[in-house]
Structures are given as C-alpha cells and as structure tokens.
Amino acid sequence: MKIETTKITNRIAKAFQKDGKLLSIYFTAGYPSLEDTLPILRELQNSGVDMIEIGLPFSDPLADGPTIQQSSMAALKNGMTTKKLFDQIRDVRPEIHLPLIVMGYFNPVLQFGVEAFCRECQKAGIDGLILPDLPLEIYEKEYRHIFEQYNLKMIFLITPQTSAERIRRIDAASDAFIYMVSSASTTGARAGFEASAASYFQRISDMNLRNPQIVGFGISNAQTFGQATRYARGAIIGSAFIKNLTENGISGISGFINTLRP
C-alpha cells in the first residue's frame, strides 16, 4: 500500500496556510482506555483544532511531567503498543483530515526497526515525527534518508538554552515547523509565562527562521495560549488537555477546546 506523498506533504503545509494562530493538541495513545484513540481524534477534529500530536507511550518518559507520565503508564497497562497505534491510525485516517504527528522516544522506534517504523507511519498516514532524544547530528548522518524516503517530516525541539548557531542548523534541516519548548523543564500546565519566556519567544521571532514555530510546554488556557502565540505561529497543549480528559472524558473535549481561543 502506497500513500500519495503529495497528500501527506500538504497536510502540514495546509494547516499553516490558515489564518489565525494554530492550535495543536497532544494526547497519549491508549489513554484513558485502549480504544479511545479513535474517538478522541474524531472529537478533536470536530472541535476545530488544527493539528494533533499522538504520544507513543514509553516506560521511561524523561521529558514529561507527571500528568503525561501517568497517562503513558496507564496506556501501557491498557495494552497500547506501537503496532496497535499504527492499526488504530490506519483505520481512522480516511476520516481524519488534520496533520497527525507521532511524538515519542527513539527507543521504541529502534526496537521496532527504524525503516519498518517509518514504513508503517507512511501506511498509516502519519505526517511527521517528534523524537526529542534523537540528536540532529545522528538523524542527519544515519536516518534522514530513511525519513525522507517515507515522506516523514522530522520536527526538532529548541529551548531557551539552544544557541543561535544550533537553531540555524535545525532550521536548515527542517521542512515543517520547529517545536519551541517554552522552558528547559519538563512538560506541564502553568498559570502564565515569566518575562524571560516572552523575551525568548521574541528573540526567536526576530531570527526570521525559514520554518514557522509552534510553542509547547506550559500552555493550559486562553491566557497562556495568547502569550505563547504573540510571536509564534501556534501552540501545543498537552498536560492540560489530558487532565481535562481524565476529569471530563471524551464528551468534555469540545468544551475544553472552546475555552482556548476567542
């Protein structure tokens, strides 16, 4: 089965052609229940989000805060596996028109086999990957040709500590967007951003990078979404969404999304 590469390429590009600020939602595959992945995707699309990040659960999620860690452990107990996620996305892909990005750690990708993983991503209709623990240098030297063969966009993270030189290198190696981590800490919802974060957002904006930037980590409500997107093209909400999912279930998704943007 071969998916037309133009369709995959255009989903991310098309999202960035929209007016206004992009809202991306992260959730953990297989949480709260194993078969919730598909109804969550449907509800997010119906609620008007622009892009979706699906977390591949891992037993040692170093960069994640307690909310995402707990959802990841619950998903693994529920029986979520890499193969199961591919099967779920492939089944629902014909009705989900938004960009789908898988976010996870490189270890499960290695265990699955890098080329086999990329091949299954293409078959399932996955648009891109975020693998925070895969360094740019190793990606470029060993894996870039495989990702490109299967038309997968690799999305890299930058932090306030990332040097301007490295940011330029990441920008040159990217062909979708740059994930701008709001702070060097783990994920998690915050009440607001400090002045240093706003200065960082503006500094990156002033670099006039080739790729648009999406801010993640610490965005939980309309206030933090507005602060994060003052200089960036959009923002990602993860922990706050998972908390809402835990408390209110799938039926509470649309109400939560409606509170994030005017």
C-alpha positions as CSV (number, residue, x, y, z in Angstrom):
1,M,0.0,0.0,0.0
2,K,1.5,3.3,-1.1
3,I,0.1,6.6,0.1
4,E,0.4,9.6,-2.3
5,T,3.3,11.7,-0.9
6,T,1.7,14.9,-2.0
7,K,-1.3,14.4,0.3
8,I,1.0,13.8,3.3
9,T,3.2,16.8,2.5
10,N,0.3,19.1,2.1
11,R,-1.5,18.4,5.4
12,I,1.1,20.2,7.5
13,A,1.6,22.9,4.9
14,K,-2.1,23.4,4.5
15,A,-2.5,23.8,8.3
16,F,0.0,26.7,8.2
17,Q,-1.9,28.4,5.4
18,K,-4.8,29.1,7.7
19,D,-5.5,32.5,9.1
20,G,-5.0,32.9,12.8
21,K,-2.9,31.0,15.3
22,L,-2.7,27.2,15.1
23,L,-3.9,25.1,18.0
24,S,-2.2,21.7,18.3
25,I,-3.4,19.1,20.9
26,Y,-1.2,16.3,22.4
27,F,-2.7,13.2,23.9
28,T,-1.4,9.8,24.8
29,A,-2.4,6.9,22.6
30,G,-4.4,4.3,24.5
31,Y,-5.5,6.7,27.3
32,P,-7.9,6.8,29.2
33,S,-8.8,3.5,27.5
34,L,-7.1,1.4,24.9
35,E,-9.7,2.1,22.2
36,D,-10.1,5.8,23.0
37,T,-7.6,6.9,20.3
38,L,-10.1,7.0,17.5
39,P,-13.0,8.8,19.3
40,I,-10.5,11.4,20.6
41,L,-9.2,12.0,17.1
42,R,-12.7,12.4,15.8
43,E,-13.8,14.8,18.6
44,L,-10.6,16.9,18.2
45,Q,-11.2,17.3,14.5
46,N,-14.9,18.2,15.1
47,S,-13.8,20.7,17.8
48,G,-11.7,22.7,15.3
49,V,-8.1,22.0,16.3
50,D,-5.5,22.4,13.5
51,M,-3.1,19.7,14.3
52,I,-2.8,16.6,16.5
53,E,0.2,15.1,18.3
54,I,-0.3,11.5,19.3
55,G,2.0,10.4,22.1
56,L,3.5,6.9,21.8
57,P,3.7,5.7,25.4
58,F,7.1,4.8,26.8
59,S,8.1,3.3,30.2
60,D,10.8,6.0,30.9
61,P,9.5,9.3,29.6
62,L,12.3,11.7,30.8
63,A,11.0,15.0,29.4
64,D,7.4,14.5,30.5
65,G,5.8,15.9,33.6
66,P,3.7,13.8,36.0
67,T,0.4,14.1,34.0
68,I,1.8,12.8,30.8
69,Q,3.9,10.2,32.7
70,Q,0.9,8.8,34.4
71,S,-1.2,8.7,31.2
72,S,1.7,6.9,29.5
73,M,2.0,4.3,32.2
74,A,-1.8,3.8,32.2
75,A,-1.8,3.4,28.4
76,L,0.9,0.7,28.6
77,K,-1.1,-1.1,31.2
78,N,-4.1,-0.9,28.9
79,G,-2.1,-2.7,26.3
80,M,-1.1,0.1,23.9
81,T,1.8,-0.9,21.6
82,T,3.5,0.6,18.6
83,K,1.7,-1.9,16.3
84,K,-1.6,-1.2,17.9
85,L,-1.2,2.5,17.4
86,F,-0.4,2.0,13.7
87,D,-3.5,-0.1,13.3
88,Q,-5.7,2.4,15.0
89,I,-4.5,5.4,12.9
90,R,-4.7,3.4,9.7
91,D,-8.4,2.6,10.4
92,V,-9.4,6.2,11.2
93,R,-7.2,8.0,8.7
94,P,-9.8,8.2,5.9
95,E,-12.0,10.4,8.0
96,I,-9.3,12.5,9.8
97,H,-8.0,15.3,7.5
98,L,-5.7,17.0,10.0
99,P,-2.0,16.6,10.2
100,L,-1.1,13.7,12.6
101,I,2.3,13.7,14.3
102,V,3.6,10.9,16.5
103,M,5.6,12.1,19.4
104,G,7.7,9.7,21.4
105,Y,11.1,8.5,22.3
106,F,13.6,6.9,20.0
107,N,14.0,3.6,21.9
108,P,10.6,2.2,20.8
109,V,11.5,3.2,17.2
110,L,14.8,1.4,17.4
111,Q,13.1,-1.7,18.9
112,F,10.6,-1.7,16.0
113,G,13.3,-1.1,13.4
114,V,13.7,2.4,12.1
115,E,12.9,1.7,8.5
116,A,10.0,-0.6,9.4
117,F,8.6,2.1,11.7
118,C,8.8,4.8,9.0
119,R,7.2,2.4,6.5
120,E,4.3,1.8,8.9
121,C,4.0,5.5,9.5
122,Q,3.5,6.1,5.8
123,K,1.0,3.3,5.5
124,A,-1.0,4.7,8.4
125,G,-0.9,8.3,7.0
126,I,1.3,9.8,9.7
127,D,2.7,13.2,8.6
128,G,5.7,13.7,10.9
129,L,7.6,12.6,14.0
130,I,8.9,14.3,17.1
131,L,11.6,12.3,18.8
132,P,13.2,14.6,21.4
133,D,16.0,12.2,22.3
134,L,17.2,11.7,18.7
135,P,20.0,14.3,18.2
136,L,20.1,16.3,15.0
137,E,23.6,15.0,14.1
138,I,22.7,11.3,14.3
139,Y,19.4,11.9,12.4
140,E,21.3,13.7,9.6
141,K,24.1,11.1,9.4
142,E,22.1,7.8,9.9
143,Y,18.4,8.3,9.4
144,R,17.5,11.3,7.4
145,H,17.4,9.4,4.1
146,I,15.0,6.9,5.6
147,F,12.6,9.5,6.9
148,E,12.7,11.3,3.5
149,Q,12.1,8.0,1.6
150,Y,8.8,7.6,3.5
151,N,8.0,11.3,3.4
152,L,8.0,11.9,7.1
153,K,8.7,15.3,8.5
154,M,11.1,15.3,11.4
155,I,10.3,18.0,13.9
156,F,13.1,19.2,16.2
157,L,12.9,21.0,19.6
158,I,14.7,24.1,20.6
159,T,14.8,25.6,24.2
160,P,15.8,29.0,25.7
161,Q,19.3,27.5,26.1
162,T,19.7,26.4,22.4
163,S,22.4,28.5,20.8
164,A,21.6,30.7,17.7
165,E,24.1,28.6,15.7
166,R,22.3,25.4,16.5
167,I,18.9,26.9,15.9
168,R,20.0,27.9,12.4
169,R,21.2,24.3,11.8
170,I,17.9,22.9,13.0
171,D,16.1,25.4,10.8
172,A,18.1,24.3,7.8
173,A,17.4,20.6,8.5
174,S,13.7,21.1,9.0
175,D,10.8,21.2,6.5
176,A,7.7,21.6,8.5
177,F,7.9,23.6,11.7
178,I,10.1,24.0,14.8
179,Y,8.9,22.9,18.2
180,M,9.8,25.7,20.5
181,V,10.0,24.5,24.1
182,S,8.9,27.3,26.4
183,S,11.4,26.3,29.2
184,A,14.1,23.8,29.9
185,S,11.9,21.9,32.4
186,T,9.5,19.0,31.9
187,T,6.1,19.3,30.4
188,G,3.1,20.6,32.5
189,A,0.5,23.2,32.7
190,R,1.4,26.7,34.1
191,A,-0.7,29.7,35.1
192,G,1.4,32.0,32.9
193,F,4.8,32.7,31.4
194,E,7.6,34.7,33.0
195,A,9.1,37.7,31.3
196,S,12.2,35.6,30.3
197,A,9.9,33.3,28.3
198,A,8.4,36.3,26.4
199,S,11.9,37.6,25.7
200,Y,12.8,34.2,24.3
201,F,9.7,34.0,22.1
202,Q,10.5,37.4,20.7
203,R,14.2,36.6,20.2
204,I,13.3,33.5,18.1
205,S,10.8,35.5,16.1
206,D,13.4,38.1,15.4
207,M,15.7,35.4,13.8
208,N,13.3,35.2,10.9
209,L,13.7,31.5,10.5
210,R,12.7,29.6,7.4
211,N,10.3,27.3,9.3
212,P,7.4,28.5,11.5
213,Q,7.5,27.9,15.2
214,I,5.0,26.2,17.5
215,V,5.4,26.7,21.3
216,G,4.9,23.8,23.6
217,F,5.3,23.1,27.4
218,G,3.3,25.0,29.9
219,I,0.3,26.1,27.8
220,S,-3.0,25.4,29.5
221,N,-5.6,28.1,28.8
222,A,-6.5,31.1,26.7
223,Q,-4.1,33.3,28.6
224,T,-1.0,31.2,28.1
225,F,-2.1,30.3,24.5
226,G,-2.3,34.0,23.8
227,Q,1.1,34.7,25.4
228,A,2.8,31.8,23.5
229,T,1.4,32.8,20.1
230,R,2.1,36.5,20.3
231,Y,5.4,35.8,18.4
232,A,4.9,32.2,17.3
233,R,2.6,30.7,14.7
234,G,0.8,28.4,17.2
235,A,0.9,26.5,20.4
236,I,0.6,22.9,21.6
237,I,-1.4,21.9,24.7
238,G,-0.8,18.5,26.3
239,S,-0.9,18.2,30.0
240,A,-4.0,20.4,30.5
241,F,-5.8,18.5,27.8
242,I,-5.0,15.1,29.4
243,K,-6.1,16.5,32.8
244,N,-9.4,17.6,31.2
245,L,-9.8,14.2,29.5
246,T,-9.2,12.4,32.9
247,E,-11.8,14.6,34.7
248,N,-14.4,15.0,31.9
249,G,-13.9,12.2,29.4
250,I,-14.3,12.4,25.6
251,S,-17.6,14.3,26.0
252,G,-15.7,17.2,27.6
253,I,-13.3,17.7,24.7
254,S,-15.2,20.3,22.7
255,G,-16.0,22.4,25.8
256,F,-12.3,22.5,26.7
257,I,-11.2,23.4,23.2
258,N,-13.7,26.2,23.1
259,T,-12.1,27.9,26.1
260,L,-8.7,28.1,24.4
261,R,-9.3,30.5,21.6
262,P,-11.7,33.5,21.3
